[in-house]
Amino acid sequence: MVGQYAVKRPPGPHGAREIYQALKAQIEDGVYGPSDKLPSTRTLANEFGASRTTVTAAYEQLLAEGFIETGQGRRAWVTPTLRVARSLRQSSKRTLRTARLSAYARQVTDLGGPPVVSEPLPIDFRYGDIAAADFPSLAWRRALTKAATTLGSRRLRYQEPQGSIALRTSLQAYLWRARSLRCSHEQIIIVNGSQQGLDLCARLLLDPGDRFVIETPCYWAARHVFESVGASPQFVPVDEEGLRTEILESIKKARLCYVTPSHQFPLGHVLSASRRAQLLRWASNAGAYIVEDDYDGEYRYDIQPIRPLHAFDEAAHVIYLGTISKTLSPLLRLGYLVLPPELVDAFRAAKRLTDRHSPTLEQAALAEFIQSGAYERHIRKLRRKNAQRRAALLDAFSEYFGSAVTVQGSEAGLHVVAWFGKYSSTQEEQLAKKARSAGVGIYPISELYEHWRAVAAKRRAGFVFGYAALEERDIRQGVARLAGALRTA
């Protein structure tokens, strides 16, 4: 075994010829792609039970035929120009079958998502990213070490699917201190990031043909996860007060409403108090659940913290969704749901079937991190740093664009929306391409609307700018580069 690959051994004696044929087959089948490193001769000798001399002979044959290249003191690698040879083998020896997929698989495949950009950019304003330098490595290492020491003294076995009692108790206290949210630890379920929380809500609360209410523009992954189970979206626009709740009265038989009331994604508006009350009344009358995504509620700059919907007395139908992706790291894949009591058993059972439980060691470390006070100290530090990044971005927009750009949603969160008055939204892709050519990543807002092509033709160009992953100097330089690139658009 080398990395994620293992060489498939042929039966019988393992001479140079057999090793050569096994490696050649895996190169042609794409197990090892162009420029991929091959196992060392020592590793393959152990793998095949052969001598290193035998393996070296096999490698020499592959080298002679042009399948691999070698260098002094380096492991052999696949020749970068073998794409044609590999495709010829695949087309000649294997006929692709039409996949027999379930309705869910077909739905997920059709939904797709925003394009994934793989090449790194010098300055990338991609929203959702946070700075690696902000991660509290030393404090987290201490929490992780303590958790590993404690867990190491117990029997290793599957844990409670709802999540560790220590973490749920810690979150219960934290949510009361930080968000004025009262709940029992029994109402909390630990999930693998907020996306799994949304997936559980979709599977357990919606049937094919059901309706769900969602903001427009909206978080695309939430919309798609609800659509993936065959439910139909009912789009409700937002304005400066958030979701236009008066429209809800005309929507009949909706089973669920997904909202981001503390910092609407992506526009950044805060749902007003009167509309919060109206939304809660509608949910009660309609028998619908509200999924409240509080994805970056820890970050407030020019406004006071807003109580979540779940903190209201009338919030019997509210499911609160929280995450540590914006405070610690999206790589940890930890989030949590605060559920109405009547839903706990169903969500616990579904979580058990999905993946048994979320990672135990990380749960124990996060519980220790919260209990020690390190988590809230870390958040206070992050809030100050991101306030400085936000100020740098706003200053740079003012300096390089002046009144030509209107910034929205800067009072909270980790991103803003910038509207470029000189351009129409049909030019967003062109402008984003221009920016990329200057080494700057910017992201059009149109794809976050329903029927975005029709909507795009009616308004100015807009982009979502995330700033939490950049240093202040990079933010200023990025906006300067962007201004230079757009001058030629």
MITILO-322378 format. One record per residue (C-alpha): residue number from 1; x, y, z. Coordinates in pm, whole numbers, plus 32768, in hexadecimal, padded with zeros to 4 digits. Layout:
! residues N
+-----+------+------+------+
: num :    X :    Y :    Z :
+-----+------+------+------+
: NUM :    X :    Y :    Z :
...
+-----+------+------+------+
***
This chain:
! residues 489
+-----+------+------+------+
: num :    X :    Y :    Z :
+-----+------+------+------+
:   1 : 8000 : 8000 : 8000 :
:   2 : 8089 : 8153 : 7F9A :
:   3 : 7FBA : 8288 : 7FE6 :
:   4 : 7E58 : 8236 : 7F77 :
:   5 : 7EC7 : 8138 : 7E6F :
:   6 : 7F1D : 7FC7 : 7E8F :
:   7 : 7FB3 : 7F02 : 7D73 :
:   8 : 7ECE : 7DE4 : 7D15 :
:   9 : 7FA2 : 7CA9 : 7D1E :
:  10 : 7F6E : 7BA0 : 7C10 :
:  11 : 7F52 : 7A35 : 7C7A :
:  12 : 8075 : 7949 : 7C5F :
:  13 : 81EB : 7993 : 7C77 :
:  14 : 824B : 7AFE : 7C85 :
:  15 : 8365 : 7B2D : 7B8F :
:  16 : 83C9 : 7C6A : 7ADD :
:  17 : 82D5 : 7C23 : 79C1 :
:  18 : 81AA : 7C01 : 7AA8 :
:  19 : 8204 : 7D3C : 7B69 :
:  20 : 8234 : 7DFA : 7A22 :
:  21 : 80DE : 7D8A : 79A1 :
:  22 : 802D : 7DE4 : 7AE7 :
:  23 : 80C3 : 7F42 : 7AEC :
:  24 : 8084 : 7F7A : 7979 :
:  25 : 7F15 : 7F14 : 799E :
:  26 : 7EDE : 8003 : 7AC0 :
:  27 : 7F86 : 8121 : 7A04 :
:  28 : 7EAD : 80E5 : 78D1 :
:  29 : 7D72 : 80C5 : 79A6 :
:  30 : 7DBA : 8213 : 7A4C :
:  31 : 7E01 : 8193 : 7BAB :
:  32 : 7F45 : 8250 : 7B83 :
:  33 : 7F0A : 838A : 7AB8 :
:  34 : 7FFF : 8461 : 79F4 :
:  35 : 8119 : 84E2 : 7AD3 :
:  36 : 80A8 : 8408 : 7BFD :
:  37 : 81C7 : 8372 : 7CC5 :
:  38 : 81E5 : 81F7 : 7CC9 :
:  39 : 823D : 8126 : 7DFD :
:  40 : 83AB : 8105 : 7E58 :
:  41 : 8461 : 7FC7 : 7DF6 :
:  42 : 8479 : 7F67 : 7F67 :
:  43 : 8302 : 7F8C : 7F97 :
:  44 : 82AE : 7EC1 : 7E60 :
:  45 : 83A7 : 7DB3 : 7EC2 :
:  46 : 82F0 : 7D8A : 800E :
:  47 : 819F : 7D9B : 7F5E :
:  48 : 81F2 : 7C86 : 7E64 :
:  49 : 82DD : 7BBA : 7F3A :
:  50 : 83EE : 7BED : 7E37 :
:  51 : 854F : 7C77 : 7E3E :
:  52 : 8599 : 7DE5 : 7DF8 :
:  53 : 8666 : 7D72 : 7CCC :
:  54 : 852E : 7CD2 : 7C36 :
:  55 : 8462 : 7E0E : 7C6F :
:  56 : 8577 : 7EE3 : 7BD8 :
:  57 : 856E : 7E09 : 7AA0 :
:  58 : 83F6 : 7E45 : 7A81 :
:  59 : 8428 : 7FBC : 7AA5 :
:  60 : 853A : 7FB8 : 799C :
:  61 : 844A : 7F15 : 78A5 :
:  62 : 833E : 801E : 78ED :
:  63 : 8446 : 812B : 78BD :
:  64 : 84B7 : 8097 : 7773 :
:  65 : 834F : 8096 : 76F2 :
:  66 : 8316 : 81FE : 775B :
:  67 : 8215 : 81BC : 786C :
:  68 : 82E3 : 8256 : 7982 :
:  69 : 83FE : 8348 : 79BE :
:  70 : 850C : 833F : 7AC8 :
:  71 : 8601 : 842B : 7B6B :
:  72 : 872C : 8411 : 7C53 :
:  73 : 86B9 : 83DF : 7DBA :
:  74 : 8548 : 83F7 : 7D5E :
:  75 : 842D : 82FE : 7D48 :
:  76 : 83C2 : 82A9 : 7BE6 :
:  77 : 8292 : 8364 : 7B5F :
:  78 : 819A : 832B : 7A44 :
:  79 : 81F3 : 83D9 : 78FF :
:  80 : 8119 : 8512 : 78E6 :
:  81 : 80C1 : 84CD : 7776 :
:  82 : 8008 : 8382 : 77A9 :
:  83 : 7EA5 : 840C : 7798 :
:  84 : 7E6B : 8389 : 7637 :
:  85 : 7EF0 : 8230 : 7682 :
:  86 : 7E15 : 8212 : 77B5 :
:  87 : 7CDA : 8281 : 7700 :
:  88 : 7D1F : 818C : 75E2 :
:  89 : 7D34 : 806B : 76D9 :
:  90 : 7BF3 : 80D3 : 7783 :
:  91 : 7B31 : 80FA : 763E :
:  92 : 7BAF : 7FB3 : 75AA :
:  93 : 7B85 : 7ECF : 76D7 :
:  94 : 7A61 : 7F5F : 7798 :
:  95 : 7908 : 7FC6 : 7725 :
:  96 : 786D : 80C5 : 780C :
:  97 : 7718 : 805E : 788E :
:  98 : 75FD : 814B : 78D2 :
:  99 : 75E7 : 8176 : 7A4B :
: 100 : 74A9 : 80F2 : 7AEA :
: 101 : 7466 : 81FF : 7BEC :
: 102 : 7359 : 823D : 7CEC :
: 103 : 7273 : 836B : 7CD2 :
: 104 : 7340 : 8412 : 7DE3 :
: 105 : 7486 : 83D9 : 7D25 :
: 106 : 73F1 : 8466 : 7BE4 :
: 107 : 736F : 8594 : 7CA0 :
: 108 : 74C0 : 85D9 : 7D46 :
: 109 : 757A : 85B2 : 7BFC :
: 110 : 7491 : 86A4 : 7B4A :
: 111 : 74AD : 87AD : 7C5B :
: 112 : 7622 : 87DF : 7C35 :
: 113 : 76AF : 8916 : 7CDF :
: 114 : 7794 : 8A3F : 7CAB :
: 115 : 78CD : 89EF : 7BE2 :
: 116 : 79F7 : 897E : 7CAE :
: 117 : 7B2D : 8A4C : 7C65 :
: 118 : 7C5F : 897B : 7CB2 :
: 119 : 7D85 : 8A57 : 7C57 :
: 120 : 7DFB : 8B35 : 7D76 :
: 121 : 7DEC : 8CAD : 7D55 :
: 122 : 7ED7 : 8DA9 : 7DF6 :
: 123 : 7DAE : 8E60 : 7E90 :
: 124 : 7C63 : 8DA9 : 7EAD :
: 125 : 7B27 : 8E4D : 7F39 :
: 126 : 7A6D : 8D01 : 7F43 :
: 127 : 7964 : 8D0B : 8051 :
: 128 : 795E : 8BF9 : 8158 :
: 129 : 7AD9 : 8BE2 : 8177 :
: 130 : 7B8F : 8C49 : 82B4 :
: 131 : 7D00 : 8C85 : 82F6 :
: 132 : 7DD4 : 8B5B : 835E :
: 133 : 7EA8 : 8C48 : 842E :
: 134 : 7D78 : 8C96 : 8505 :
: 135 : 7D54 : 8B2F : 857A :
: 136 : 7DB4 : 8B13 : 86ED :
: 137 : 7EAD : 89FA : 86B4 :
: 138 : 7F4C : 89F2 : 880D :
: 139 : 7E07 : 8A06 : 88D3 :
: 140 : 7D5E : 8906 : 87F1 :
: 141 : 7E88 : 881C : 8810 :
: 142 : 7E6C : 882B : 898A :
: 143 : 7CF8 : 87DE : 8979 :
: 144 : 7D34 : 86C4 : 8883 :
: 145 : 7E4A : 862D : 8959 :
: 146 : 7D71 : 8635 : 8A8F :
: 147 : 7C51 : 8598 : 89D2 :
: 148 : 7D30 : 8485 : 8944 :
: 149 : 7DBE : 843A : 8A9D :
: 150 : 7C63 : 8421 : 8B34 :
: 151 : 7BD2 : 834F : 8A1E :
: 152 : 7D03 : 826D : 8A1B :
: 153 : 7CAC : 81EB : 8B74 :
: 154 : 7B55 : 816E : 8B03 :
: 155 : 7ADF : 8050 : 8A2D :
: 156 : 7AD3 : 80B1 : 88BD :
: 157 : 796F : 8088 : 8841 :
: 158 : 7862 : 813A : 877A :
: 159 : 77D3 : 8264 : 8831 :
: 160 : 7680 : 8306 : 885A :
: 161 : 7605 : 8377 : 86FE :
: 162 : 757B : 84B9 : 8791 :
: 163 : 76DB : 8527 : 87F5 :
: 164 : 77AB : 8520 : 8931 :
: 165 : 76F9 : 8594 : 8A6B :
: 166 : 7826 : 866D : 8AC4 :
: 167 : 7815 : 872F : 897D :
: 168 : 769B : 8752 : 8981 :
: 169 : 76A6 : 87D5 : 8AE5 :
: 170 : 77BC : 88CA : 8A8C :
: 171 : 76F7 : 8945 : 895D :
: 172 : 75BD : 896B : 8A2F :
: 173 : 7672 : 8A5A : 8B19 :
: 174 : 7727 : 8B0F : 89FE :
: 175 : 75E8 : 8B4E : 8938 :
: 176 : 7545 : 8BE6 : 8A6A :
: 177 : 766F : 8CCD : 8AA9 :
: 178 : 76B3 : 8D2D : 8940 :
: 179 : 755E : 8D1E : 8895 :
: 180 : 745C : 8D31 : 89B1 :
: 181 : 73DD : 8BDE : 893E :
: 182 : 7345 : 8AFA : 8A47 :
: 183 : 7338 : 8986 : 8A04 :
: 184 : 7378 : 8835 : 8AA3 :
: 185 : 74AC : 8772 : 8A40 :
: 186 : 73B7 : 8662 : 89D5 :
: 187 : 7340 : 8748 : 88BD :
: 188 : 749E : 8763 : 8826 :
: 189 : 7521 : 8676 : 871A :
: 190 : 768A : 868C : 86A4 :
: 191 : 76AF : 8674 : 852A :
: 192 : 77CE : 866D : 8431 :
: 193 : 77BB : 87DA : 83D5 :
: 194 : 7683 : 88A5 : 838D :
: 195 : 7656 : 87F7 : 823D :
: 196 : 7609 : 86AC : 82E6 :
: 197 : 7515 : 8764 : 83C5 :
: 198 : 7462 : 87E7 : 8291 :
: 199 : 7465 : 868E : 81F3 :
: 200 : 73C1 : 85F3 : 8326 :
: 201 : 72B7 : 8704 : 8325 :
: 202 : 7270 : 86C2 : 81B5 :
: 203 : 7254 : 8549 : 81DA :
: 204 : 7186 : 854D : 831A :
: 205 : 709A : 8672 : 82DA :
: 206 : 7059 : 866E : 8162 :
: 207 : 6FBF : 8572 : 8074 :
: 208 : 6FCA : 857C : 7EF7 :
: 209 : 6ED7 : 8685 : 7E7F :
: 210 : 6ED9 : 874B : 7FC5 :
: 211 : 6F17 : 88C0 : 7FC1 :
: 212 : 7021 : 897B : 8080 :
: 213 : 7051 : 8AF2 : 80A4 :
: 214 : 71A7 : 8B88 : 8066 :
: 215 : 7233 : 8CE7 : 8041 :
: 216 : 72A6 : 8D6F : 7EF4 :
: 217 : 73C6 : 8DA1 : 7ECA :
: 218 : 742A : 8C7E : 7FA6 :
: 219 : 7537 : 8B88 : 800E :
: 220 : 753F : 8A9E : 7EE2 :
: 221 : 75A2 : 8965 : 7FA8 :
: 222 : 7471 : 8989 : 808A :
: 223 : 7389 : 89B0 : 7F63 :
: 224 : 741F : 8881 : 7EB7 :
: 225 : 7416 : 879E : 7FE5 :
: 226 : 729F : 87D9 : 800B :
: 227 : 7265 : 87AD : 7E96 :
: 228 : 732F : 866A : 7E9C :
: 229 : 7216 : 85B5 : 7F50 :
: 230 : 7119 : 8623 : 7E4A :
: 231 : 708C : 8754 : 7EFC :
: 232 : 702F : 8893 : 7E3F :
: 233 : 70B9 : 89EA : 7EA2 :
: 234 : 6FD4 : 8B10 : 7EDF :
: 235 : 70B3 : 8C41 : 7EBC :
: 236 : 7070 : 8D73 : 7F93 :
: 237 : 713F : 8EAC : 7F4A :
: 238 : 71F7 : 8F73 : 8054 :
: 239 : 7219 : 90E9 : 8086 :
: 240 : 72C6 : 91C6 : 8187 :
: 241 : 71F9 : 9123 : 829F :
: 242 : 7243 : 8FC1 : 8231 :
: 243 : 7148 : 8EBD : 81BA :
: 244 : 7006 : 8F5D : 813D :
: 245 : 6F28 : 8E9B : 822A :
: 246 : 6DE3 : 8F38 : 81AF :
: 247 : 6E05 : 8E5B : 807A :
: 248 : 6DF6 : 8D21 : 8150 :
: 249 : 6C7D : 8D3D : 8178 :
: 250 : 6C53 : 8CEE : 8007 :
: 251 : 6D25 : 8BB1 : 801C :
: 252 : 6C53 : 8A83 : 8070 :
: 253 : 6CC0 : 8934 : 80FE :
: 254 : 6E32 : 897D : 8125 :
: 255 : 6ED6 : 8886 : 8213 :
: 256 : 7017 : 8944 : 825C :
: 257 : 70B1 : 8A9E : 8249 :
: 258 : 722A : 8AD3 : 8236 :
: 259 : 72A6 : 8C29 : 82A6 :
: 260 : 73E5 : 8CDD : 830A :
: 261 : 7345 : 8DEB : 83E6 :
: 262 : 7477 : 8E6C : 84A2 :
: 263 : 7542 : 8EB3 : 8366 :
: 264 : 7485 : 8E5F : 8228 :
: 265 : 755E : 8D9F : 8135 :
: 266 : 75DA : 8E3B : 805C :
: 267 : 754B : 8F9D : 8079 :
: 268 : 7593 : 8FC4 : 81ED :
: 269 : 7444 : 9056 : 8260 :
: 270 : 73C1 : 9013 : 83BF :
: 271 : 725B : 8F97 : 83DF :
: 272 : 7199 : 90A6 : 8496 :
: 273 : 70E4 : 9063 : 85DF :
: 274 : 6F89 : 9088 : 8545 :
: 275 : 6FDB : 8F96 : 842D :
: 276 : 706E : 8E9C : 8522 :
: 277 : 6F23 : 8E9E : 85DC :
: 278 : 6E64 : 8E7A : 8495 :
: 279 : 6F40 : 8D57 : 8425 :
: 280 : 6F0D : 8CA1 : 8570 :
: 281 : 6D91 : 8CD1 : 855C :
: 282 : 6D8D : 8C4E : 83F8 :
: 283 : 6E51 : 8B16 : 845A :
: 284 : 6D65 : 8AD2 : 857A :
: 285 : 6C2E : 8AFC : 84A4 :
: 286 : 6CBA : 8A35 : 837F :
: 287 : 6D4A : 891E : 8456 :
: 288 : 6E99 : 895A : 83AA :
: 289 : 6FF6 : 8949 : 843C :
: 290 : 70EB : 8A6B : 841E :
: 291 : 7258 : 8A0D : 83E5 :
: 292 : 731E : 8B33 : 8471 :
: 293 : 7481 : 8B2F : 83E9 :
: 294 : 7559 : 8C05 : 84D0 :
: 295 : 7692 : 8BCA : 8405 :
: 296 : 775C : 8CFB : 8478 :
: 297 : 7696 : 8D87 : 859D :
: 298 : 77D2 : 8DC3 : 866A :
: 299 : 783E : 8EEA : 8591 :
: 300 : 779D : 903D : 85D5 :
: 301 : 7842 : 918D : 8591 :
: 302 : 7755 : 92B5 : 8573 :
: 303 : 7620 : 9219 : 8612 :
: 304 : 75C8 : 916D : 8757 :
: 305 : 75A5 : 8FF1 : 875C :
: 306 : 744F : 8F81 : 86E2 :
: 307 : 739A : 8E72 : 87A1 :
: 308 : 7363 : 8D3F : 86C4 :
: 309 : 7203 : 8CD2 : 8671 :
: 310 : 7233 : 8BA4 : 8753 :
: 311 : 7252 : 8C8D : 887F :
: 312 : 70EC : 8D11 : 8858 :
: 313 : 6FD2 : 8C84 : 892B :
: 314 : 6F0D : 8C2B : 87F0 :
: 315 : 702B : 8B5D : 875D :
: 316 : 6F95 : 8A02 : 878B :
: 317 : 6FC0 : 89BA : 8616 :
: 318 : 7127 : 8A3A : 85F1 :
: 319 : 7255 : 895E : 85A6 :
: 320 : 7395 : 8A1C : 85F6 :
: 321 : 74C7 : 89C3 : 8526 :
: 322 : 7623 : 8A28 : 859E :
: 323 : 7786 : 89E0 : 852E :
: 324 : 78F1 : 8A17 : 858F :
: 325 : 795D : 8A36 : 8424 :
: 326 : 796F : 8BB1 : 843A :
: 327 : 7A0D : 8BBF : 8595 :
: 328 : 7B07 : 8A9E : 8599 :
: 329 : 7B22 : 89E9 : 844E :
: 330 : 7A42 : 8952 : 8340 :
: 331 : 7B35 : 882D : 833A :
: 332 : 7AC1 : 87B4 : 8491 :
: 333 : 7964 : 876B : 8406 :
: 334 : 78A7 : 87AA : 8547 :
: 335 : 7756 : 8853 : 8564 :
: 336 : 761E : 882C : 8636 :
: 337 : 74A4 : 8833 : 8628 :
: 338 : 73C3 : 88AC : 8740 :
: 339 : 727C : 87F7 : 8705 :
: 340 : 7116 : 880F : 8782 :
: 341 : 70EF : 86EE : 887A :
: 342 : 6FFF : 862A : 879B :
: 343 : 7109 : 860A : 8689 :
: 344 : 722B : 858A : 875C :
: 345 : 71E2 : 8414 : 8740 :
: 346 : 71BF : 841D : 85C5 :
: 347 : 72FD : 84E7 : 8594 :
: 348 : 73BF : 8409 : 8685 :
: 349 : 7351 : 82D1 : 85C7 :
: 350 : 73A8 : 836A : 8475 :
: 351 : 74FD : 83DC : 84F2 :
: 352 : 7549 : 827A : 8566 :
: 353 : 74F5 : 81EC : 840E :
: 354 : 75B4 : 82FD : 8357 :
: 355 : 7708 : 82DE : 83FC :
: 356 : 76D9 : 8256 : 8560 :
: 357 : 775B : 8399 : 85FA :
: 358 : 7841 : 84BF : 85B8 :
: 359 : 79B7 : 8499 : 8606 :
: 360 : 79E0 : 8457 : 8779 :
: 361 : 7B3A : 84E9 : 87AE :
: 362 : 7AE2 : 8637 : 870F :
: 363 : 79A0 : 8647 : 87DA :
: 364 : 7A61 : 8610 : 891E :
: 365 : 7B63 : 8717 : 88BC :
: 366 : 7A57 : 8818 : 8866 :
: 367 : 79A7 : 87D7 : 89B2 :
: 368 : 7AED : 8817 : 8A6C :
: 369 : 7B31 : 894A : 8993 :
: 370 : 79E0 : 89E2 : 89EE :
: 371 : 79EC : 8981 : 8B5F :
: 372 : 7B45 : 8A1A : 8B8E :
: 373 : 7AD0 : 8B69 : 8B06 :
: 374 : 7BC8 : 8B57 : 89E5 :
: 375 : 7AB4 : 8B4C : 88E0 :
: 376 : 7A16 : 8C96 : 8946 :
: 377 : 7B69 : 8D3D : 896B :
: 378 : 7BBB : 8CC7 : 880D :
: 379 : 7A73 : 8D54 : 8786 :
: 380 : 7AB4 : 8EA8 : 8824 :
: 381 : 7C0B : 8EAD : 8782 :
: 382 : 7B7B : 8E47 : 8631 :
: 383 : 7A6D : 8F50 : 8648 :
: 384 : 7B77 : 905E : 8671 :
: 385 : 7C4C : 8FD9 : 8552 :
: 386 : 7B28 : 8FB7 : 8464 :
: 387 : 7AAF : 9113 : 84BE :
: 388 : 7C03 : 9192 : 844B :
: 389 : 7BEE : 90C8 : 8309 :
: 390 : 7A91 : 914C : 82CA :
: 391 : 7B06 : 92B2 : 8300 :
: 392 : 7C27 : 927A : 820D :
: 393 : 7B36 : 91F9 : 8104 :
: 394 : 7A42 : 931A : 812E :
: 395 : 7B5F : 9418 : 8124 :
: 396 : 7BF0 : 9379 : 7FEB :
: 397 : 7A9F : 937D : 7F39 :
: 398 : 7A7A : 94EC : 7F92 :
: 399 : 7BDB : 953F : 7F1D :
: 400 : 7BDB : 9486 : 7DD2 :
: 401 : 7A6B : 948F : 7D6B :
: 402 : 79C9 : 95AA : 7E2D :
: 403 : 7856 : 95D0 : 7DE2 :
: 404 : 786D : 94DA : 7CBF :
: 405 : 7848 : 93BB : 7DB9 :
: 406 : 773A : 938C : 7EC1 :
: 407 : 778E : 929D : 7FDE :
: 408 : 767B : 91DD : 8090 :
: 409 : 7671 : 90FC : 81C3 :
: 410 : 77AB : 917C : 826D :
: 411 : 7717 : 919E : 83CB :
: 412 : 774B : 902F : 841D :
: 413 : 77DD : 8EE8 : 83A1 :
: 414 : 7912 : 8E9D : 82D4 :
: 415 : 78AC : 8F13 : 8179 :
: 416 : 780E : 903B : 80C8 :
: 417 : 775A : 906B : 7F7E :
: 418 : 77E9 : 9174 : 7E95 :
: 419 : 7708 : 9202 : 7D82 :
: 420 : 77BD : 9298 : 7C57 :
: 421 : 76DE : 93A7 : 7BC5 :
: 422 : 779B : 93C9 : 7A7B :
: 423 : 7757 : 9262 : 7A14 :
: 424 : 7623 : 918C : 79E2 :
: 425 : 7605 : 9039 : 7A86 :
: 426 : 7618 : 8F92 : 7930 :
: 427 : 7788 : 8FF7 : 7937 :
: 428 : 77D9 : 8F4D : 7A83 :
: 429 : 7884 : 8E1E : 79EA :
: 430 : 7952 : 8EFB : 7905 :
: 431 : 79BC : 8FD9 : 7A28 :
: 432 : 7A14 : 8EAB : 7AFE :
: 433 : 7AEC : 8E26 : 79E2 :
: 434 : 7B9B : 8F76 : 79C5 :
: 435 : 7BDF : 8F74 : 7B39 :
: 436 : 7C6C : 8E11 : 7B2B :
: 437 : 7D5D : 8E7C : 7A1B :
: 438 : 7DDF : 8F7B : 7B18 :
: 439 : 7E03 : 8E6E : 7C24 :
: 440 : 7CC8 : 8ECF : 7CE6 :
: 441 : 7BA0 : 8DEC : 7D2E :
: 442 : 7A46 : 8E8E : 7D3A :
: 443 : 78F9 : 8DD7 : 7D36 :
: 444 : 77B7 : 8E40 : 7C83 :
: 445 : 767B : 8E5B : 7D50 :
: 446 : 758D : 8E04 : 7C33 :
: 447 : 75BC : 8C8D : 7C5E :
: 448 : 7526 : 8CAA : 7DBC :
: 449 : 73D6 : 8D1E : 7D33 :
: 450 : 72C4 : 8C40 : 7CA9 :
: 451 : 72A9 : 8C4E : 7B2E :
: 452 : 73E0 : 8D20 : 7B42 :
: 453 : 7401 : 8D61 : 79CF :
: 454 : 72B1 : 8E10 : 79C6 :
: 455 : 72FC : 8ED0 : 7B05 :
: 456 : 7458 : 8F30 : 7A8C :
: 457 : 73D1 : 8FEE : 7961 :
: 458 : 731E : 90E6 : 7A42 :
: 459 : 742A : 916A : 7B2D :
: 460 : 7592 : 91D5 : 7B5B :
: 461 : 76BA : 90EF : 7B8C :
: 462 : 76F4 : 906D : 7CEC :
: 463 : 77FF : 8F98 : 7D90 :
: 464 : 7820 : 8EEE : 7EE3 :
: 465 : 796E : 8F44 : 7F86 :
: 466 : 79EA : 8E6C : 80A6 :
: 467 : 7B04 : 8F0A : 816D :
: 468 : 7B45 : 8E26 : 8297 :
: 469 : 7C5A : 8D62 : 81E9 :
: 470 : 7D2B : 8E91 : 8184 :
: 471 : 7E19 : 8F7C : 8232 :
: 472 : 7DD6 : 90F2 : 8222 :
: 473 : 7EF0 : 9137 : 812D :
: 474 : 7E6F : 9026 : 8044 :
: 475 : 7D11 : 90B5 : 8055 :
: 476 : 7D8A : 920D : 7FEC :
: 477 : 7E68 : 917D : 7EDC :
: 478 : 7D4C : 90A2 : 7E5D :
: 479 : 7C5C : 91C5 : 7E3A :
: 480 : 7D6C : 9291 : 7D8D :
: 481 : 7DAC : 9177 : 7C96 :
: 482 : 7C37 : 9152 : 7C5D :
: 483 : 7C12 : 92C5 : 7C11 :
: 484 : 7D29 : 92AE : 7B12 :
: 485 : 7C93 : 917A : 7A6D :
: 486 : 7B35 : 920E : 7A53 :
: 487 : 7BB6 : 934D : 79B2 :
: 488 : 7BF6 : 927D : 7879 :
: 489 : 7AA9 : 91C4 : 7885 :
+-----+------+------+------+
***
